[in-house]
Amino acid sequence: MPSLGADMDEGTLLEWLVRPGDAVHRGDIIAVVDTAKSAVEVECFADGIVEALVVDPGQVVPVGAVLARLAESAASAGPSGTAPLKAAPPRKQPPEPQPPEQPPEQPREPASSATTPVAPSPLVRRRAHELGIDLATVRGSGEGGVVTRHDLEELAHRAVSRPRVSPLARRLAKAAGVDLTTVPGTGSGGAIQADDIRRATTAGTPKTEAADDQVPERHATSGHAPDQRTTAERAADQRAADMRNSIAALMSRSKREIPHYYLSTTVDLQRVSEWMKERNRELPVGERMVPSAALLSATARAAREVPALNGHWIDGEFRPAQDVDLGLILSLRSGGLLAPVLKAADTLDISQVMALMRDLTRRARTGRLRGSELSQPSISVSNLGDQGVESVLGVIYPPQVALVGFGAVTPRPWAIDGLLGIRPLVTVTLAADHRATDAATGARLLKAIDRILQTPEEL
């Protein structure tokens, strides 16, 4: 069970996307895990063959517990299934007698079709997961009976009763006893989302007599009004409460353990705005950039220049990070926060940052993030400009030692060369850990962000 944040102690395995005997490679999506904040796709971190699935769907296990066991693939393993050891050259063995040739009229049956079926490719397994198709029920048309992408697309086209379903929507439907084939999906391509399930349960199915009998009894004994919410609504409320409790515990720990200091500065974004306006004229609508991309890119590059604020406080000492893994703090529509990571953000140009920011935001809010995208950032950014706030005085996510906040970009009076004018300005704040740095170091970071934003063509 991977650690998907400093506030995660355990997770629930929702579903497996592989079976024993499947070949997997590093980066393949193999399972979906539910945390207090979101359903997350878990990636495989090694190549091999799935030997055993140790944890059953629905089981809650702590971080670090074994979920599955892998054996070495045949290409890199010896006969015992383990990696071969280096040894002296093998002794020469007498040639083994060759088996007699089979008569032409009695050809051998291919072993792959009856005994060892060919495993679908990782891309096919991922597509099956997206379409909500159980590969065990699909008859493959590929060589050796392997399931191909064409098989899945054809089946999905015919079987309209098996639409795409998000992991959270599937869980809510199961809890509420909702038949997914009766729920119209409002997501991309008709995918069923959690809100679709909530609407379906709100529309309502008659409660069972047993349920009706239990409500008055609960009301009579507790003195409270009966709970009229559906099962799905209660599950969603419980999930929101769990996320709130998780955030509260982590932020309480942060304020209890970390001696925060705060700095702020105001940055003129005139050059960024003009440069971005020119660039966007040449870009398709779906690829046009917003100021947030420049703010993120500048923060990542400034953190590279001031490495004392890019890392973690662990076991009483600061440990600098090798890369600038930028955490993007996002608010979810259902409430709560997630912080997906832009890996090595200081090496990306602004167009790459914009594409990643758009993709991570979309998938974070639809429950489609991967485990590796929720790994520990080395520094985080909170941008609440779209909410209209002037500045953000953040709370550091331990074990990080810094958090940069951006307010709204607003036109305000500003002195340029002794003359007063109206410029687009943004307030940039820094929350930093006094155990790791002093304010002079924090000031260097803010100054670097300002300087970088004055030369947007270098982003």
Residue pairs with C-beta under 8 A, 6 or more apart in sequence:
1 10
1 11
1 33
1 61
1 62
1 63
1 64
1 65
1 67
2 33
2 42
2 63
2 371
3 63
3 64
3 376
4 11
4 33
4 35
4 40
4 371
4 374
4 375
5 35
5 37
5 339
5 374
5 376
6 250
6 376
6 397
6 398
6 399
7 36
7 246
7 247
7 249
7 250
8 35
8 36
8 63
8 246
9 62
9 63
10 60
10 61
10 62
10 63
11 33
11 34
11 35
11 60
11 61
11 63
12 33
12 34
12 35
12 58
12 59
12 60
12 61
13 31
13 32
13 33
13 34
13 55
13 56
13 57
13 58
13 59
13 61
13 67
14 31
14 32
14 33
14 34
14 39
14 57
14 58
14 167
14 170
14 171
15 31
15 32
15 57
15 167
15 170
16 30
16 31
16 53
16 57
17 29
17 30
17 31
17 32
17 125
17 126
17 128
17 129
18 24
18 28
18 30
18 31
18 50
18 53
18 68
18 125
19 50
19 53
19 135
19 136
20 50
20 51
20 52
20 53
21 49
21 50
21 116
21 119
22 49
22 50
22 119
22 120
22 125
23 48
23 49
23 50
23 73
23 119
24 30
24 44
24 47
24 48
24 49
24 50
24 70
24 122
25 44
25 47
25 122
26 43
26 44
26 45
26 46
26 47
27 43
27 44
28 43
28 44
28 122
28 125
28 126
29 41
29 42
29 43
29 44
29 122
29 125
29 126
29 129
29 370
30 42
30 43
30 44
30 50
30 68
31 41
31 42
31 67
31 68
32 39
32 40
32 41
32 42
32 167
33 39
33 40
33 41
33 42
33 371
34 40
34 167
34 168
34 171
36 239
36 242
36 243
36 245
36 246
37 243
37 246
37 332
37 336
37 337
37 338
38 168
38 332
38 338
38 364
38 367
38 369
39 166
39 167
39 168
39 171
39 367
40 369
40 370
40 371
40 374
41 368
41 369
41 370
41 371
42 67
42 370
42 371
43 370
43 371
43 372
44 70
46 70
47 73
47 76
48 70
48 71
48 72
48 73
49 70
49 71
49 72
49 73
49 74
50 68
50 69
50 70
51 68
51 69
51 70
51 71
51 81
52 68
52 69
53 67
53 68
54 66
54 67
54 68
54 69
55 61
55 65
55 66
55 67
55 68
61 67
71 77
71 81
71 82
72 81
72 82
72 83
76 83
77 83
77 84
78 84
102 108
110 144
112 118
112 144
112 145
113 144
113 145
117 144
117 145
117 146
118 140
118 142
118 143
118 144
118 145
118 146
119 146
120 128
120 135
120 140
120 146
120 147
120 148
123 149
124 135
124 147
124 148
124 149
124 152
125 135
127 149
127 152
128 134
128 135
128 138
128 147
128 152
130 164
131 152
131 155
131 156
131 162
131 164
132 162
132 163
132 164
132 165
132 170
133 152
133 155
133 156
133 159
133 162
135 147
138 147
138 151
138 152
138 155
139 145
139 147
139 151
140 146
140 147
140 148
140 151
141 148
141 150
141 151
142 148
142 151
155 162
156 162
161 181
162 181
163 180
163 185
163 190
163 191
163 192
164 185
164 187
164 189
164 190
164 191
164 192
165 173
165 180
165 185
165 191
165 192
166 187
166 191
166 192
166 193
166 194
166 366
166 367
166 368
167 367
168 193
168 194
168 367
169 192
169 193
169 194
169 196
169 197
170 180
171 235
172 178
172 194
172 197
172 198
172 201
172 232
172 235
172 236
173 179
173 180
173 183
173 192
173 197
173 232
175 231
175 232
175 235
176 197
176 200
176 201
176 230
176 231
176 232
176 235
177 205
177 231
178 197
178 200
178 201
178 205
178 232
180 192
182 200
183 192
183 196
183 197
183 200
184 190
184 196
185 191
185 192
185 193
185 196
186 193
186 195
186 196
187 193
187 196
187 366
193 366
194 236
194 334
194 367
197 232
198 230
198 232
198 233
198 236
201 230
201 231
201 232
201 233
202 230
202 233
204 230
215 226
215 227
216 226
218 224
218 226
218 227
219 225
219 226
227 234
229 237
236 334
239 334
240 334
240 335
240 336
243 335
243 336
244 335
244 336
247 336
247 337
250 397
250 398
251 395
253 398
254 395
254 396
254 397
254 398
255 395
257 398
258 313
258 396
258 398
258 433
258 434
258 435
259 433
259 434
259 435
260 395
260 396
260 431
260 432
260 433
260 434
261 431
261 432
261 434
261 438
261 439
261 442
262 393
262 429
262 430
262 431
262 432
263 429
263 430
263 432
263 439
263 442
263 443
263 446
264 391
264 427
264 428
264 429
264 430
264 446
265 427
265 428
265 446
265 447
265 450
266 425
266 426
266 427
266 428
267 425
267 426
267 427
267 428
267 449
267 450
267 453
268 414
268 423
268 424
268 425
268 454
269 291
269 294
269 409
269 423
269 424
269 425
269 426
269 453
270 423
270 424
271 453
271 454
271 455
271 456
272 291
272 294
272 453
272 456
273 291
273 409
273 424
275 456
275 457
276 289
276 290
276 291
276 294
276 456
279 289
280 288
280 289
283 289
287 351
287 354
287 355
289 350
289 351
289 354
290 354
291 385
291 409
291 426
292 357
292 383
292 385
292 406
293 350
293 353
293 354
293 357
294 350
294 453
294 456
294 459
295 381
295 383
295 406
295 426
295 428
295 453
296 326
296 328
296 342
296 345
296 353
296 357
296 381
296 383
297 345
297 348
297 349
297 350
297 353
297 452
297 459
298 449
298 452
298 453
298 459
299 326
299 379
299 381
299 404
299 449
300 324
300 326
300 342
300 345
300 346
300 348
300 353
301 324
301 346
301 448
301 452
301 459
302 445
302 448
302 449
302 452
303 309
303 310
303 324
303 326
303 346
303 378
303 379
303 402
303 445
304 310
304 324
304 346
305 444
305 445
305 448
306 441
306 444
306 445
306 448
307 320
307 321
308 318
308 320
308 436
308 437
308 441
309 379
309 401
309 402
309 430
309 432
309 436
309 437
309 441
309 442
309 445
310 320
310 321
310 324
310 378
310 379
310 402
311 318
311 319
311 320
311 321
311 378
311 400
311 401
311 436
312 318
312 319
312 321
312 376
312 378
312 399
312 400
312 401
313 319
313 398
313 399
313 400
313 401
313 433
313 435
313 436
314 399
318 401
318 435
318 436
321 378
323 343
323 344
323 346
323 347
323 378
324 344
324 345
324 346
324 378
324 379
325 341
325 342
325 343
325 344
325 345
325 375
325 376
325 377
325 378
325 379
326 341
326 342
326 345
326 377
326 378
326 379
326 380
326 381
327 339
327 340
327 341
327 342
327 377
327 378
327 379
327 380
327 381
327 397
327 400
328 339
328 340
328 341
328 342
328 357
328 360
328 361
328 380
328 381
328 383
329 337
329 338
329 339
329 380
329 381
329 382
329 383
330 337
330 338
330 339
330 340
330 360
330 361
330 364
330 365
331 337
332 338
332 364
332 365
333 365
338 364
338 369
338 374
339 374
339 377
339 380
339 397
340 360
340 363
340 364
340 369
340 373
340 374
341 373
341 374
341 375
341 376
341 377
342 348
342 353
342 356
342 357
342 360
345 353
348 356
349 459
350 456
350 459
360 369
360 373
363 369
376 399
376 400
377 397
377 400
378 400
379 400
379 401
379 402
379 403
379 404
380 394
380 396
380 397
380 400
380 402
380 403
380 404
381 403
381 404
381 405
381 406
382 392
382 394
382 403
382 404
382 405
382 406
383 392
383 405
383 406
384 392
384 405
384 406
384 407
384 408
385 406
385 407
385 408
385 409
385 426
386 408
387 408
388 408
389 407
389 408
390 407
390 408
390 410
390 427
391 405
391 407
391 427
391 429
392 405
392 406
392 407
392 429
393 405
393 429
393 431
394 403
394 404
394 405
394 429
394 431
395 403
395 431
396 402
396 403
396 431
396 432
396 433
397 403
400 433
401 432
401 433
401 435
401 436
401 437
402 430
402 431
402 432
402 433
402 437
402 442
402 445
403 430
403 431
403 432
404 428
404 429
404 430
404 445
404 449
405 428
405 429
405 430
405 431
406 426
406 427
406 428
406 429
407 426
407 427
407 428
407 429
408 426
409 424
409 425
409 426
410 424
410 425
410 426
411 422
411 423
411 424
411 425
412 422
412 423
412 425
413 420
413 421
413 422
414 420
414 421
414 422
414 423
414 425
415 421
416 423
428 446
428 449
428 450
430 442
430 445
430 446
432 439
432 441
432 442
452 458
452 459
